[in-house]
Amino acid sequence: MSNKNTHPLESINASNVILFQKNYLMNEKPVILKGMGKDWPAIRRWSADFFKSIYGHVKAPICYYKTNSKNLITLD
C-alpha cells in the first residue's frame, strides 16, 4: 500500500560534512547518514548474547498493534 504523503529519503556518506550541512541541515531536510556508527563501540559490544546475559531475566511487556494485547516475554 502506498501513501502519497510519503517520500523516499536520500542517503549520503556521513563523512561528507559540508554536503550534509549545506543540503540537509540548513534546509531542515531529512537524510540517511550512511556509516555514522561504524566506529561506535556499541556496534562491536551489543549482540543478542550480550543483552541476554545482562537482561535475560527481565520480562518486558509487548504490545501487538492489531490486538493491543500485552504479553510478557523473556529472552530464552
Distance bins in CASP14 RR format, pairs under 12 A and 6 or more apart:
PFRMAT RR
TARGET T0000
AUTHOR 0000-0000-0000
RMODE 2
METHOD distances of the structure
MODEL  1
2 8 0 0 0 0 0 1 0 0 0 0 0
6 30 0 0 0 0 0 1 0 0 0 0 0
7 29 0 0 0 0 0 1 0 0 0 0 0
7 30 0 0 0 0 1 0 0 0 0 0 0
7 31 0 0 0 0 0 1 0 0 0 0 0
8 30 0 0 0 0 0 1 0 0 0 0 0
8 31 0 0 0 0 0 1 0 0 0 0 0
8 32 0 0 0 0 1 0 0 0 0 0 0
9 24 0 0 0 0 0 1 0 0 0 0 0
9 29 0 0 0 0 1 0 0 0 0 0 0
9 30 1 0 1 0 0 0 0 0 0 0 0
9 31 1 0 0 1 0 0 0 0 0 0 0
9 32 1 0 1 0 0 0 0 0 0 0 0
9 33 0 0 0 0 0 1 0 0 0 0 0
9 34 0 0 0 0 0 1 0 0 0 0 0
10 19 0 0 0 0 0 1 0 0 0 0 0
10 20 0 0 0 0 0 1 0 0 0 0 0
10 23 0 0 0 0 1 0 0 0 0 0 0
10 24 0 0 0 0 1 0 0 0 0 0 0
10 27 0 0 0 0 0 1 0 0 0 0 0
10 29 0 0 0 0 1 0 0 0 0 0 0
10 30 0 0 0 0 1 0 0 0 0 0 0
10 31 1 0 1 0 0 0 0 0 0 0 0
10 32 1 0 0 1 0 0 0 0 0 0 0
10 33 0 0 0 0 0 1 0 0 0 0 0
10 34 0 0 0 0 0 1 0 0 0 0 0
11 19 0 0 0 0 0 1 0 0 0 0 0
11 20 0 0 0 0 0 1 0 0 0 0 0
11 24 0 0 0 0 0 1 0 0 0 0 0
11 30 0 0 0 0 0 1 0 0 0 0 0
11 31 1 0 0 1 0 0 0 0 0 0 0
11 32 1 1 0 0 0 0 0 0 0 0 0
11 33 1 0 0 1 0 0 0 0 0 0 0
11 34 1 0 1 0 0 0 0 0 0 0 0
11 35 0 0 0 0 1 0 0 0 0 0 0
11 36 0 0 0 0 0 1 0 0 0 0 0
12 18 0 0 0 0 0 1 0 0 0 0 0
12 19 1 0 1 0 0 0 0 0 0 0 0
12 20 1 0 0 1 0 0 0 0 0 0 0
12 21 0 0 0 0 0 1 0 0 0 0 0
12 22 0 0 0 0 0 1 0 0 0 0 0
12 23 0 0 0 0 1 0 0 0 0 0 0
12 24 1 0 0 1 0 0 0 0 0 0 0
12 25 0 0 0 0 0 1 0 0 0 0 0
12 29 0 0 0 0 0 1 0 0 0 0 0
12 30 0 0 0 0 0 1 0 0 0 0 0
12 31 1 0 1 0 0 0 0 0 0 0 0
12 32 1 0 0 1 0 0 0 0 0 0 0
12 33 1 0 0 1 0 0 0 0 0 0 0
12 34 1 0 0 1 0 0 0 0 0 0 0
12 35 0 0 0 0 1 0 0 0 0 0 0
12 36 0 0 0 0 0 1 0 0 0 0 0
13 19 0 0 0 0 1 0 0 0 0 0 0
13 20 0 0 0 0 1 0 0 0 0 0 0
13 31 0 0 0 0 0 1 0 0 0 0 0
13 32 0 0 0 0 0 1 0 0 0 0 0
13 33 1 0 0 1 0 0 0 0 0 0 0
13 34 1 0 1 0 0 0 0 0 0 0 0
13 35 1 0 0 1 0 0 0 0 0 0 0
13 36 0 0 0 0 1 0 0 0 0 0 0
13 38 0 0 0 0 0 1 0 0 0 0 0
14 20 1 0 0 1 0 0 0 0 0 0 0
14 24 0 0 0 0 0 1 0 0 0 0 0
14 31 0 0 0 0 1 0 0 0 0 0 0
14 32 0 0 0 0 1 0 0 0 0 0 0
14 33 1 0 1 0 0 0 0 0 0 0 0
14 34 1 0 0 1 0 0 0 0 0 0 0
14 35 1 0 1 0 0 0 0 0 0 0 0
14 36 1 0 1 0 0 0 0 0 0 0 0
14 37 1 0 0 1 0 0 0 0 0 0 0
14 38 0 0 0 0 1 0 0 0 0 0 0
14 39 0 0 0 0 0 1 0 0 0 0 0
14 40 0 0 0 0 0 1 0 0 0 0 0
15 33 0 0 0 0 1 0 0 0 0 0 0
15 34 0 0 0 0 1 0 0 0 0 0 0
15 35 1 0 0 1 0 0 0 0 0 0 0
15 36 0 0 0 0 1 0 0 0 0 0 0
15 37 0 0 0 0 0 1 0 0 0 0 0
15 38 0 0 0 0 1 0 0 0 0 0 0
15 39 0 0 0 0 0 1 0 0 0 0 0
16 22 0 0 0 0 1 0 0 0 0 0 0
16 23 0 0 0 0 1 0 0 0 0 0 0
16 24 0 0 0 0 0 1 0 0 0 0 0
16 25 0 0 0 0 0 1 0 0 0 0 0
16 31 0 0 0 0 0 1 0 0 0 0 0
16 33 0 0 0 0 1 0 0 0 0 0 0
16 34 0 0 0 0 1 0 0 0 0 0 0
16 35 0 0 0 0 0 1 0 0 0 0 0
16 36 0 0 0 0 0 1 0 0 0 0 0
17 23 0 0 0 0 0 1 0 0 0 0 0
17 24 0 0 0 0 0 1 0 0 0 0 0
17 25 0 0 0 0 1 0 0 0 0 0 0
17 33 0 0 0 0 0 1 0 0 0 0 0
17 36 0 0 0 0 0 1 0 0 0 0 0
18 24 0 0 0 0 0 1 0 0 0 0 0
18 25 0 0 0 0 0 1 0 0 0 0 0
18 26 0 0 0 0 0 1 0 0 0 0 0
19 25 0 0 0 0 1 0 0 0 0 0 0
19 26 0 0 0 0 0 1 0 0 0 0 0
19 27 0 0 0 0 0 1 0 0 0 0 0
19 29 0 0 0 0 0 1 0 0 0 0 0
19 31 0 0 0 0 1 0 0 0 0 0 0
19 33 0 0 0 0 0 1 0 0 0 0 0
20 26 0 0 0 0 1 0 0 0 0 0 0
20 27 0 0 0 0 0 1 0 0 0 0 0
20 29 0 0 0 0 0 1 0 0 0 0 0
20 30 0 0 0 0 0 1 0 0 0 0 0
20 31 1 0 0 1 0 0 0 0 0 0 0
20 32 0 0 0 0 0 1 0 0 0 0 0
20 33 1 0 0 1 0 0 0 0 0 0 0
20 34 0 0 0 0 0 1 0 0 0 0 0
20 36 0 0 0 0 0 1 0 0 0 0 0
21 27 0 0 0 0 1 0 0 0 0 0 0
21 28 0 0 0 0 0 1 0 0 0 0 0
21 29 0 0 0 0 0 1 0 0 0 0 0
21 31 0 0 0 0 0 1 0 0 0 0 0
21 33 0 0 0 0 0 1 0 0 0 0 0
22 29 0 0 0 0 0 1 0 0 0 0 0
22 31 0 0 0 0 0 1 0 0 0 0 0
23 29 1 0 0 1 0 0 0 0 0 0 0
23 30 0 0 0 0 0 1 0 0 0 0 0
23 31 1 0 0 1 0 0 0 0 0 0 0
24 30 1 0 0 1 0 0 0 0 0 0 0
24 31 1 0 1 0 0 0 0 0 0 0 0
24 32 0 0 0 0 0 1 0 0 0 0 0
24 33 0 0 0 0 1 0 0 0 0 0 0
25 31 0 0 0 0 1 0 0 0 0 0 0
25 33 0 0 0 0 0 1 0 0 0 0 0
35 43 0 0 0 0 0 1 0 0 0 0 0
36 43 0 0 0 0 0 1 0 0 0 0 0
37 43 1 0 0 1 0 0 0 0 0 0 0
37 44 0 0 0 0 0 1 0 0 0 0 0
37 46 0 0 0 0 0 1 0 0 0 0 0
38 44 0 0 0 0 0 1 0 0 0 0 0
40 46 0 0 0 0 1 0 0 0 0 0 0
42 50 0 0 0 0 1 0 0 0 0 0 0
42 51 0 0 0 0 0 1 0 0 0 0 0
43 50 0 0 0 0 0 1 0 0 0 0 0
44 50 0 0 0 0 0 1 0 0 0 0 0
45 51 0 0 0 0 0 1 0 0 0 0 0
45 53 0 0 0 0 0 1 0 0 0 0 0
45 54 0 0 0 0 0 1 0 0 0 0 0
46 52 0 0 0 0 0 1 0 0 0 0 0
46 53 0 0 0 0 0 1 0 0 0 0 0
46 54 0 0 0 0 1 0 0 0 0 0 0
46 55 0 0 0 0 0 1 0 0 0 0 0
47 53 0 0 0 0 1 0 0 0 0 0 0
47 54 0 0 0 0 0 1 0 0 0 0 0
47 75 0 0 0 0 0 1 0 0 0 0 0
48 54 0 0 0 0 0 1 0 0 0 0 0
48 55 0 0 0 0 0 1 0 0 0 0 0
48 56 0 0 0 0 0 1 0 0 0 0 0
48 75 1 0 0 1 0 0 0 0 0 0 0
48 76 0 0 0 0 0 1 0 0 0 0 0
49 55 0 0 0 0 0 1 0 0 0 0 0
49 56 0 0 0 0 0 1 0 0 0 0 0
49 75 0 0 0 0 1 0 0 0 0 0 0
50 56 0 0 0 0 0 1 0 0 0 0 0
50 75 0 0 0 0 0 1 0 0 0 0 0
51 57 0 0 0 0 0 1 0 0 0 0 0
51 58 0 0 0 0 1 0 0 0 0 0 0
51 60 0 0 0 0 0 1 0 0 0 0 0
51 74 0 0 0 0 0 1 0 0 0 0 0
51 75 1 0 0 1 0 0 0 0 0 0 0
52 58 0 0 0 0 0 1 0 0 0 0 0
52 74 0 0 0 0 1 0 0 0 0 0 0
52 75 1 0 1 0 0 0 0 0 0 0 0
52 76 0 0 0 0 1 0 0 0 0 0 0
53 75 0 0 0 0 1 0 0 0 0 0 0
54 75 0 0 0 0 1 0 0 0 0 0 0
55 73 0 0 0 0 0 1 0 0 0 0 0
55 74 0 0 0 0 1 0 0 0 0 0 0
55 75 1 0 0 1 0 0 0 0 0 0 0
56 73 0 0 0 0 0 1 0 0 0 0 0
56 74 1 0 0 1 0 0 0 0 0 0 0
56 75 1 0 1 0 0 0 0 0 0 0 0
56 76 0 0 0 0 1 0 0 0 0 0 0
57 74 1 0 0 1 0 0 0 0 0 0 0
57 75 0 0 0 0 1 0 0 0 0 0 0
57 76 0 0 0 0 0 1 0 0 0 0 0
58 72 0 0 0 0 1 0 0 0 0 0 0
58 73 0 0 0 0 1 0 0 0 0 0 0
58 74 1 0 0 1 0 0 0 0 0 0 0
58 75 0 0 0 0 1 0 0 0 0 0 0
58 76 0 0 0 0 0 1 0 0 0 0 0
59 70 0 0 0 0 0 1 0 0 0 0 0
59 71 0 0 0 0 1 0 0 0 0 0 0
59 72 1 0 1 0 0 0 0 0 0 0 0
59 73 1 0 0 1 0 0 0 0 0 0 0
59 74 1 0 1 0 0 0 0 0 0 0 0
59 75 0 0 0 0 1 0 0 0 0 0 0
59 76 0 0 0 0 0 1 0 0 0 0 0
60 70 0 0 0 0 1 0 0 0 0 0 0
60 71 0 0 0 0 1 0 0 0 0 0 0
60 72 1 0 0 1 0 0 0 0 0 0 0
60 73 1 0 0 1 0 0 0 0 0 0 0
60 74 0 0 0 0 1 0 0 0 0 0 0
60 75 0 0 0 0 1 0 0 0 0 0 0
61 68 0 0 0 0 0 1 0 0 0 0 0
61 69 0 0 0 0 0 1 0 0 0 0 0
61 70 1 0 1 0 0 0 0 0 0 0 0
61 71 1 0 0 1 0 0 0 0 0 0 0
61 72 1 0 0 1 0 0 0 0 0 0 0
61 73 0 0 0 0 1 0 0 0 0 0 0
61 74 0 0 0 0 0 1 0 0 0 0 0
62 68 0 0 0 0 0 1 0 0 0 0 0
62 69 0 0 0 0 1 0 0 0 0 0 0
62 70 1 0 0 1 0 0 0 0 0 0 0
62 71 1 0 1 0 0 0 0 0 0 0 0
62 72 1 0 0 1 0 0 0 0 0 0 0
62 73 1 0 1 0 0 0 0 0 0 0 0
62 74 0 0 0 0 0 1 0 0 0 0 0
62 75 0 0 0 0 0 1 0 0 0 0 0
63 69 1 0 0 1 0 0 0 0 0 0 0
63 70 1 0 1 0 0 0 0 0 0 0 0
63 71 0 0 0 0 1 0 0 0 0 0 0
63 72 0 0 0 0 0 1 0 0 0 0 0
63 73 0 0 0 0 0 1 0 0 0 0 0
64 70 0 0 0 0 1 0 0 0 0 0 0
64 71 1 0 0 1 0 0 0 0 0 0 0
64 73 0 0 0 0 0 1 0 0 0 0 0
END
